[in-house]
């Protein structure tokens, strides 16, 4: 299975307010306030690390280190979270760049 590298989809803006990350879809230049996403601290950590170049394994390693949880648990949680955000249209996946450093 090819590991995907998540990238934030176009058409969303995010802001950190009182420690929470709020994601709002923007359509036609206007925020869709009916479809706001609020992330908890773990979700916010993952969202902030998603840059279109970091593979899931590195995201999971960062979560494991930050929250002192096992690597396998962090990997499962990150994969589930990324799949959820992808299903909601907030993320798109791309294959890893073969020329990129590991």
C-alpha positions, 0 to 999 in steps of 0.5 A: 500500500502506498503511503499518502502524504496529506495536503490541506485542500483548497477552499478552507481557512483555519484559525487558532482561537483560545487554543482550539483550531477552527476550520471554515470552508470558504465558498465564493469568498464567503465563509460557510458558517454551517460547516465549521470544524473544531479540532481538539488539541491532538487534531490541532497538532496534526492539522498544524503539521500537515504541510503537503510534504510530511508522510503519515509516519512522521505525523504519527511520530510527532503525535507519539512524542508530544502526547507520550503515547505508543507509536502504534496507537499514534499511527492508528489515530493519525491514520483515522484522523487523516481519513476522516478529514479526507472524507470531509474534503479538508485533505487530499492525499498524494503519493510520496515524492520519490526524490524527497529525503526520508 
